[in-house]
């Protein structure tokens, strides 16, 4: 097993804790599965089968897993000792149940899903068939290209597994270049909500910000936002709420009112999100002593007026 990261957690895994070289199959050739299988291949495992339906899935599999045959999900399980179930969250329970009911799952087979929402309980049908269940969720956004394999280096994985499989689960994560982070079964939905709140909503906010800058006449909004957002993210990760800046944290009610007015004029679809985030920011700034109480009242009035105005506008439409 090739373990390149030199930290103590990696060094503590001796040969008895590490999985043997395994044949690997992927059910669901979305953006995640082929990248993880390619990473496992770099660690010495052997991808042997992949399933995918859409043209995009077929292209991804051909690019990241060349010469690996495209077969049905049942055939993937027939060929592989380690199976990656990389399908959308809502499709996972039905897939697991269907594979188990048809006898596709074999005793001793390692069945891994990559859903952030679920722990190993969703793999209960496979467990009853004798499989070894693991939940390994990479906390990363995927592009569906080879760059994802490189980005796995240092990526945290939310790991949930039975106690007796914990070392094997962590070893697989390390082999993919990741860092295992143990997440209890009952905490998986909250864990996933936290990641979605930070990552998915960030993409929406950045894309919306770029649109508004283009409307304001900025020719290269990405170049303008890059340093600003990079510094904001770094400061937030280092200091949390203490990194808050801007008109809401300062209590500049007049500036916030001007923002709302301009958004109503040029991007009414952005008003609700701006008001919601501004109110949340104000609450956190107040709680952490950044927003002075004497300035908060006027600010909160502006935000309340903005919400009422949005409702009135909706009724008029």
N, C-alpha and C positions, 0 to 999 in steps of 0.2 A: 504493500500500500504506500502510495506517495503522499506524504503529509508535509507540505512546504512551510506552513505557518509555524513559527517558532515559539508560540506561547505555551504556557504550562498545561492548559487544558488539552491541547493537542498532544503534548509529550506524554500525558498520563495514560493514553490509550495504547496498551500493549497488544501484541498479536492476537491474544485470546479474545479481545474485545472488538476486533476489526472484522467486518464481513469478508468472506472469501471472495475471489473473483466470481462475479455473477453474470448470467445472461440477463439482459435488461429489455423490457418491453414497455411501450408507451401506448396508452389508450387515450386518444384525444390529442391530435397534433396541433394544438393551439400555439400560443406564443411561449408557454412555459415548458411543456413536456419535452420537446426536442432539445431545448437548451440544457435542461437538467440531464438528459440522457447523454448529450455530447460531453458535458462535464464529467459524468461518470466514466465515459469512455476514456477521457484523458487520464483518469485514475486507474485504468486497467480493466474496467468492466467491459462487457461486450454487448452492445445493442443488437438485438436479433429480430425485432418486429415492431411495427408502429401502425396504428390505425388512425385514419382521418377521412373526412368526408368532403369538405369544401376544397375548391381549387387552391385557396391560400394555404390550407393545411398540407396538401400534397406538395406544394412548392417548398414550404418550410421544412418538411421532412426530408425532401430531396437535397436541400441545401445544407442542413445541419447534420443529417444522418445519411449521407450518401451510401448507396448499395444496401441499405437496410430495407427489407421488403415491406410493402404496404399491404396489410391483411385485415381481417375482421377482428373485433375486440376479443372474441372467443379464441381465435388463433393466436393472438398476442399472448394470452394467458397460457396457452398450450406450449408455447415455445420458451417462455421467460421464467426465470427463478425470482426475479425482482420486477414487479409490475408497477409502473407509475400511472395512476389515474388522474389525468390532468384535464378534467372537464369543468364546465361552469358549476358553481356551488349548487344551484337548484337541480342540476341533472345528476349529481353524485349519488344521492340515496337510491334512486331508481336503477342506476347503472350497477351499483354494488349488489342490490337485491337480485337483479336480473342475472348477473354473472354467477352468483351463488346458486340460484334456483336451477340454472341450466347445467350445473356441475362443472363449470369452467374453472372454478377455484380449486387448487390442489393443496393438500396438507403440506405444511412446511414452506409454502410459497410466501414471499414477502410482498405484501400489498400496501403500497404507499399512496396516499392522496396528498394533494398540494393545496387544498382549500384552507383559507384562513378562518372561515366560519366554524368549521367542524373540527372536533378532536377525533379520537379513534372509535367513539360510540357508533358513528355512522357506518363503520366497517364491521359491525356485529355480524351480519350475514356471512361475510368472508371468514370471520373468526370462528363461527360455528362450523364452517367447512374445513377448519384446520389451518387457515392462513395466519400469518404473523402481521398484525396491523400496526401501521405507523402513519402519523400525520406530520408532514414536513412542509411548512409553508414558507417560501422565500419572501422576505419583506422587501420586495423590489418590483419596480415596474419593468415589464418586458417589451421589447420591440419586435421579437420574432426573428432576429438576425443573430449573426455570430458574435456581435458585440455583447450580447447577454451573457455568454459563457465567461467572458473576461470580467464583466461586472459582478459575477458571483463571488469573486475574491473579496472576502471580508463582509459579505452580505449576511445579515442576521436571518436565521430561520426560526420560526415559531415551531417548537418540537413538542409533540404530545405522543406518548407511547406507554404501554404497560411497563411497569418497573423492570421486569426481566429483559425487556428489549431496549431499555433506555441507552445503554452504551452503544449498541448496534446502530440505533437511530442517530446518535450524535456522531458516530464514526462516518456514516454515510454523508452527513452534512459537511463534515470536515473534508471528506474526499472531494466534494463538489466545490470546495474553496470557501464554504460558508462558516458562520459562527453559530453554534446551537444556543438557543434561548428557550428554556423550559417554560411551557405554558400549560396550566392545569386544564383539564377537560371542561370544567364549568366556566372557565374564564375565556374560552375561545371566542364567543360572540363579542365580548367587550374588547378583547385584543384586536379583533378584526375591525370593529367599529372605529377604534382609535387610529388604525392605519388608514382606513378609508377617509376619515375626517382630515387627516394630515396630507395624504398623498393625492387622493382622487380630487378632493376639493381644491387642492393647490393648483392642479392643472386647469380647473375651471376658472379660478381666480386669475391666473397668469394669462390665459387665453383671452379672457374678458378685458383685462388691463391692456393687452396689446391692441385689441380692437378699438378701445377708447382712445389710445394714443394715436392710432392711425386717423381716427376721426378728428383729432385735434391737430392733425397735420404733421405728426412726427414720422419721418421716412423710415427710420430703423428702430422700431420699438423694442425689438429683441436686444439690440446693442445697448439701448438706454436702460432696459430693465435688468440686464444680466448682472452688472456689478451691484446694483441696488438690492435685488432680491437675494443674490449670493451673500451679501453682507448681513441682510436681515435674517436669513436662515441660520447663518453661522452664529449670529448674536443670540437668536432665540434658543438654539441648541445649547449654547454655553450658559445663558443667563435666564431663560424662561421669561416670565412676565416682566422682569426688570429691563428687558430689551425693548419694551414698548416705546414707540415714539409717534409723532404725528399729531394732527389736530384733535383727535378724540382723546388721546392720553393727556394732552395739554388742556383740554376743556375749551377749545376754540369753537364755541357754538356757532358763531357767524360764518366761519369757514365751512363747517359741516353743512350748514343751511345752504350755502352757495353750491356745495357739491351736489346736494340733493336736487336743487333747482336745475343745475346743468344736466344732471343725469335724466331728469324728467323730460328735458327738451331734446336731448340727443340720443339717449339710450334708456328708454323707460323700462326695458326688460331687466336692467341692472339695478334698479332702485331697491327692490325687495332684498336682494342679497347685500347691497351696501348697508341698508338700515339694520339688517339682522347682525351682520358682522360688527357694525359700529356699536350696537347695543351690547353685544357680548364683550367687545373690547372695553367699553366704558365700565361695565360691571367688574371686569378683571382688574382694570386700572384703579378703580375705587377700592376694591378689596385689598390691593397691594400697596395702597398709599401713594400711587403715582398721580391720580386725578384728585385735585382738591375738591372737597365736598361743596365748597361755596361756588365752584365753577360747574359742578356736575348738574345742578338743577336746571340751568339754562340749556345745557347740552341735551339732557334727557327730554326736555320739553320739545326741542327741535326734532329729536328722533321720534317722539310720540306724534308730533304734528305730521312728520313725514309718513308715518304708517297710516294715520287717518286720511291724509291726502291721497295715498295710494289706493285705499279702499274706495274713496269717493270717485277717483278716476275710473276705477273698475266698474262702479255702478253706472257711471255716465256712459261708459262704452256699452 
